[in-house]
C-alpha cells in the first residue's frame, strides 16, 4: 500500500506544475463578458493569516461564514468542467477564475444573505456542496463555483468546507475533521429546515464528504424523528463509506427520506485502497449494484444507482469518472431546475450519462475533467507544491525537477483526488 501511495505521489508530482497561492484576494471586475457565481460559505476552518487564503486547514472553535463572488471567464477561454486557475497574480477575469468579493461575515449577515438570495430564486431552492479529502479552502470555492456555473442549476449555492490540511498524508486528520464538523453541518441543515422561505434543499457530496453528509443527516433524523420533506435530493459521488455503516446510516434516517442517488464504479482503485485501510470492508462507492445483498437492499431503500464501471477513464485509479463529463453536471442541473428527482424514469439518467461520457471521450480523446465533488485532482498543474516533500519521504532516492507527463489530467487516487484541480 505504501508503494502504491508513493507511486501515486510521483505521478502527481510529475504531472503538475505550480500555480500561485493566495488567489482569493479580490480583483476589479474588468471583464463584462465573464459570468458571476455568488455563494455563501459555512466553515469550521480557522481563519488564515494570509488574506489570499482566507481560511486554513486547521480547526476553529466555532463556525465562520463568508460571502464570495467568483468570476468565471467566457466560454472561449475555458472548457466546461475545468477550473482555469490563474497562472500569475493578480488573476485576469477575462481568462482566469478570479474572486471579485471575499468577505468574512457574521452569522446574522450570512442568514440575511441567504434569505435575500432565496427570495430572488424562482423555486426557492438551495444546493449544499460538501467537498472531499485533501482540499484547501480555495480549491473548494473554485470547484463549487465551476459546478454551479456549468450545471446551470438555479439553486442558491451554499458551500460547506471542513478543515482539511490539503496533504495526501493527512488522511487521519481529515477524517477526524469531518467528525468535528458534524454538529455544525447539522445546525445548517436544521436552519434550512426551519426557514419557511426555503422550499427545497439538495445535497451534493464527494468522497470523504459523503461521510460528513450522511452523519449529519443521521443526527438530524434521530433528533427530529425524521428528515424534512423539503430535503429532496442527496447525491453521493465516489462515496468512501463502509457498506455496513452506510446500511446503518440509511436505516437511522427513517421514512420518508430524500431521494438518494449513488454513483458507483467497481473498478475504482482508490476505493480499493481505502478498503484495505479500513479492514477490507467494501466501500459503498465501489459496490456491484447487481449483486446481492446490495441489489435487494438498494431497491428496498429506493436508492437510485448509476453504475459507471464500463465508462473508460483517463484517471489511472478510476476514481473521478462521475466528474469527467460536463454533460453529466448539465444534466443534473437541468433536472434540479425542473424540480424533479434524479430517478424520474423519463430522464433515462444512467443511459444519458453513459452516452454523454462516451461521446466526450471519443471526441476529446481523453476525459473531460469535471470533478463534481472533488475540488481537486492530483494529476494537473495545481498541486505540485504540496507533494514534493511527501514523494521524497516515501521515496528517499527520488531527486530532480519534475517534468510534465503528457496525457495525464485527472486525479489518480481517492487520497489525492480531491486535491488536484477537482
Rosetta blueprint (number, residue, H / E / L):
1 X L
2 X H
3 X H
4 X H
5 X H
6 X H
7 X H
8 X H
9 X H
10 X H
11 X H
12 X H
13 X H
14 X H
15 X L
16 X L
17 X L
18 X L
19 X L
20 X L
21 X L
22 X L
23 X L
24 X L
25 X L
26 X L
27 X L
28 X L
29 X L
30 X L
31 X L
32 X L
33 X L
34 X L
35 X E
36 X E
37 X E
38 X E
39 X E
40 X E
41 X E
42 X E
43 X E
44 X E
45 X E
46 X E
47 X E
48 X L
49 X L
50 X L
51 X L
52 X L
53 X L
54 X L
55 X E
56 X E
57 X E
58 X E
59 X E
60 X E
61 X E
62 X E
63 X E
64 X E
65 X E
66 X E
67 X E
68 X E
69 X E
70 X E
71 X E
72 X E
73 X L
74 X L
75 X H
76 X H
77 X H
78 X L
79 X L
80 X L
81 X L
82 X L
83 X L
84 X L
85 X L
86 X L
87 X L
88 X L
89 X L
90 X L
91 X L
92 X L
93 X L
94 X L
95 X L
96 X L
97 X L
98 X E
99 X E
100 X E
101 X E
102 X E
103 X E
104 X E
105 X E
106 X L
107 X H
108 X H
109 X H
110 X H
111 X H
112 X H
113 X H
114 X H
115 X H
116 X H
117 X H
118 X H
119 X H
120 X H
121 X L
122 X L
123 X L
124 X L
125 X E
126 X E
127 X E
128 X E
129 X E
130 X E
131 X L
132 X L
133 X L
134 X L
135 X L
136 X L
137 X H
138 X H
139 X H
140 X H
141 X H
142 X H
143 X H
144 X H
145 X H
146 X H
147 X H
148 X H
149 X H
150 X H
151 X H
152 X L
153 X L
154 X L
155 X L
156 X E
157 X E
158 X E
159 X E
160 X E
161 X E
162 X L
163 X L
164 X L
165 X L
166 X L
167 X L
168 X L
169 X L
170 X L
171 X H
172 X H
173 X H
174 X H
175 X H
176 X H
177 X H
178 X H
179 X H
180 X H
181 X H
182 X H
183 X H
184 X H
185 X H
186 X H
187 X H
188 X H
189 X H
190 X H
191 X H
192 X H
193 X H
194 X H
195 X L
196 X L
197 X L
198 X L
199 X L
200 X E
201 X E
202 X E
203 X E
204 X E
205 X E
206 X E
207 X L
208 X L
209 X H
210 X H
211 X H
212 X H
213 X H
214 X H
215 X H
216 X H
217 X H
218 X H
219 X H
220 X H
221 X H
222 X H
223 X H
224 X H
225 X L
226 X L
227 X L
228 X L
229 X L
230 X L
231 X E
232 X E
233 X E
234 X E
235 X E
236 X E
237 X E
238 X L
239 X L
240 X L
241 X L
242 X E
243 X H
244 X H
245 X H
246 X H
247 X H
248 X H
249 X H
250 X H
251 X H
252 X H
253 X H
254 X L
255 X L
256 X L
257 X L
258 X L
259 X E
260 X E
261 X E
262 X E
263 X E
264 X E
265 X L
266 X L
267 X L
268 X L
269 X H
270 X H
271 X H
272 X H
273 X H
274 X H
275 X H
276 X H
277 X H
278 X L
279 X L
280 X L
281 X L
282 X L
283 X E
284 X H
285 X H
286 X H
287 X L
288 X L
289 X L
290 X L
291 X L
292 X L
293 X L
294 X H
295 X H
296 X H
297 X H
298 X H
299 X H
300 X H
301 X L
302 X L
303 X L
304 X E
305 X E
306 X E
307 X E
308 X L
309 X L
310 X L
311 X L
312 X L
313 X L
314 X L
315 X L
316 X L
317 X L
318 X L
319 X L
320 X L
321 X H
322 X H
323 X H
324 X L
325 X L
326 X H
327 X H
328 X H
329 X H
330 X H
331 X H
332 X H
333 X H
334 X H
335 X H
336 X H
337 X H
338 X L
339 X L
340 X L
341 X L
342 X L
343 X L
344 X L
345 X L
346 X L
347 X L
348 X L
349 X H
350 X H
351 X H
352 X H
353 X H
354 X H
355 X H
356 X H
357 X H
358 X H
359 X H
360 X H
361 X H
362 X H
363 X H
364 X H
365 X L
366 X L
367 X L
368 X L
369 X L
370 X L
371 X L
372 X L
373 X L
374 X L
375 X L
376 X L
377 X L
378 X L
379 X L
380 X L
381 X L
382 X L
383 X L
384 X H
385 X H
386 X H
387 X L
388 X H
389 X H
390 X H
391 X H
392 X H
393 X H
394 X H
395 X L
396 X L
397 X L
398 X L
399 X L
400 X L
401 X L
402 X L
403 X L
404 X L
405 X L
406 X L
407 X L
408 X L
409 X L
410 X L
411 X L
412 X L
413 X L
414 X H
415 X H
416 X H
417 X H
418 X L
419 X L
420 X L
421 X L
422 X L
